[in-house]
Each structure stands twice: as C-alpha cells, then as structure tokens.
Amino acid sequence: MLSYRDAVDFLFPRTTTIRFGLDRTERLLEVIGDPHQVTPVVHIGGTNGKGSVTALVASALAQAGWRVGSYTSPHLVSFRERITVGDVPISEDAVAMWTSQLKPEIERLGATFFEASTAIAFADLAARGAEIAVVEVGLGGRLDSTNVVQPLVSGVTKIALDHQKYLGDTLEAIASEKAGIAKPGAPFVIGERDPALVEVLRREARAAVRAGDPNARADIRVLPASYEWSGPLRLLGAHQRRNAAVAQGILTALPPGYRPSPRAIAAGFAEAFVPGRLDRRGRWLFDVAHNADGVRALVKAIADQGFPRPIHALVSILGDKDWPEMLVLLDQAVDRGVLTVAPSAAGRRWSTDWLARWLENPDRPPARASWRLIENFESALEEVQRGPGTILVTGSFHTVGDVMAAVGLAPF
C-alpha cells in the first residue's frame, strides 16, 4: 500500500489537468462501491461565498445533533482539510488506503486530481459514518465531479466572473453552468440577487431537472434580494450576512427530518468559522479573495472593520485571473503592497516580467499605496512584516496557505 506521502505525490501532479464530465468520477466510485449513494448530501455551488455557506450549513446541522461530513476545495495547507467528519480531517492512513485502491483505475482512466479526490471524499464520508454531508462544488456545476450526487437540496450563492476559460466569458454563461446542479425531487435555492441572473438560473435549473426526469417539476426557491441574516455571526464582513441568509434558505429547504430548528441554525451560525476568510490571527489577516468580486468584498470589509493601520499587503495572484483589476481595487484599502509568487502556485504563477512592466506603466491607474515587486517568496514575506500595523495576505488560496505554513499557523 502507498504511504500518505506517496499518495499525495501521486495525486498532486494531476492538478494541472482539468476535464469536465462525470463518467470518470462515476467509474472511480463504482470501483469502491458507490459510496456517494450512502450519505445524504447538501450540494452548494456558486462563484463566491460557497465555502462560507458550506461551513454555515454544516455548523447548523452539527448543532442539530447530526454527524456532519464536509467536502470542500481547495485546501490551504494540507490535502486532509478537504474532507472532514465531525470537524475531524480525513486521516493520512485513509488517504493512503483509498488512493492505493483507486490508483490502477485512476491511471487507466487518466482521471484528474479533483476526480480522484471526489471519489476519496465520498468513500471516507461513508466509511466514517457521516449522517449527512455538505458538499461544495469544485468548478462550475453541471459537469463538476461532485454533480454525481442526488442531493436533499442544492443551492447557488453569488455569480461572478471567474474561470472564464472553462465556464464562459459572461455572467449568464457562468450562471448556466452553476444551475446544472439542480436535480429532480430536490429544492434548488438561488441566492443571487441580480434579476437577470436569477432568471438564467431559474431557466437552466428547470432544464436540468427535466433532463433528469421529464415528468419532474422543479422546486426553485429564490431568496429575496434584500434579505440578510440579522443574528450573531463569527464570520466577519457585511457580505457574510448574505451568505448566512443563503445558508438559512438551504437549511429550511431540507426535508423535515433533517431540517434544524431556528435555535440550532442561530447557534451554528454564531460558531461557524472558515479559515482564510477575513481570518484574523494577531496582526495577520488572511483572505483568499481570488477574483475581482472577492476583492471588492475584502476592500469593503477592511473599511468597515477598522483594522489597525498601516495595512501591509502580501499579494500573489494566479496568472489566469484579472489581476490588474484586483490590484487597482486592493490599492483602495492598503497602505503598502508587496507582490510576490506563492511557491505552491508555480504551475499557474503570474508573469513577474509582465507585472513589473505594468507597475512601471504611466498609463495604469495612479496608485494610492506604495507597491513593490519581490519575486522571492521568503524575501517578500520578510519585507511585509517590517513596521507596525496589519499584515494582509491575499490573492489566492495558494498565497494564504503558503504563508500560513511558513509562519507556523494551522488553518483550524
């Protein structure tokens, strides 16, 4: 049998491949007994906010007394963070065992990292006796590996531009893909506020339900655009009140036997925590904002929360993101910025040559903060810690995870 290290070394090179479709995931699951059919599932998609909604839903279900499993992505420091039951990550031995069992079929199919991870996740959730699982969509929805499930309820959070290479260049195209997680017999909760996008989500959800069962009637529930959760929240930022409202909508759409009481929902929301989302650790502030919409929410939260100044930002953004817009937005909120390359993002790194030219371009929007490019990660990390104030780490999951690992902070 593979060791945990061998298993991770086998899986991780497959992250460079993205393939849509459910056939390979279904075949991997078939090899290990179709564990995705064992555990009841809540399925959550969207561009931004789905990680927070997943955590809020899981926390409320735990408060209601359920043994709750979660499958989320990506991780910050360890692969094991992705798969939890009762807040306990998957063990190294389990990762090694399931990878060893699936390895021949993974190789035969040419399965991707996420396809293999999804099969491992459902196997572990079933093996550890999760009574209900909250599953976060990886990329898109319709053809995402997690869409092999028949959920109790599914929901979509906010739609924003991201992963245009795979999902389309417009918000409408992206919404169409996200709505593909709607299933016959399961309520579909829409948290998006834009009326035009809501209509796209409605239309495509109906089509997805009919594709699954021509005689089924879609149960689509649209949250009022103005509604936000008003109770206590551990999660910081005004945007989390809308995420909590979406989580509440999903929870109340569950069948009566699984539906938490209002008291359990309130208690769960007051306790829910998501590493890397306005995550304050002493003078460190971690936020995984990785697209323009996420940075807008971060900038507003910084203004609202009054974190100690000056704010020193360590930023590394993936090369396929709209990083010029993200940097212009960040400039509104920080006093000093250090741009670098997160080590774990090497395969998707932004071009530092292009970045250097952009910083020196007199035609770009004038900067309020001072910005400096330090390509070496260790040097950049040392530089950003100079002087008093708050150290913001942002730009991607890779950036937050690499800094947490470097300074000895565990995600949980």
Buried (B, 14 or more C-beta within 10 A) or exposed (E): EBBBEBBBEBBEEBBEEBBBEBEBBBBBBEBBEBBBBBBBBBBBBBBBBBBBBBBBBBBBBBBBEBBBBBBBBBBBBBBBBBBBBBEEBBBBEBBBBBBBBBBEBBEEBEBBBBBBBBBBBBBBBBBBEBBBBBBBBBBBBBBBBBBBBBBBBBBBBBBBBBBBEBBBEEBBBBBBBBBBBBBBBBBBBBBBBBEEBBBBBBBBBBBBBBBBEEEBEBBBBBBEEEBBBEEEBBBBBEBBBBBBBBBBBBBBBBEEEBBBEEEBBBBBBBBBBBBBBBBEEEBBBBBBBBBBBBBBBBBBBBEEBEBEEBBBBBBBBBBEBBBBBBBBBBBBBBBBBBBBBBBBBEEBBBEBEEBEEBBEEEEEEEEEBEBEBBBEBEEBBEBBBEEEBBBBBBBBBBBBBBBBBEBEBEBE
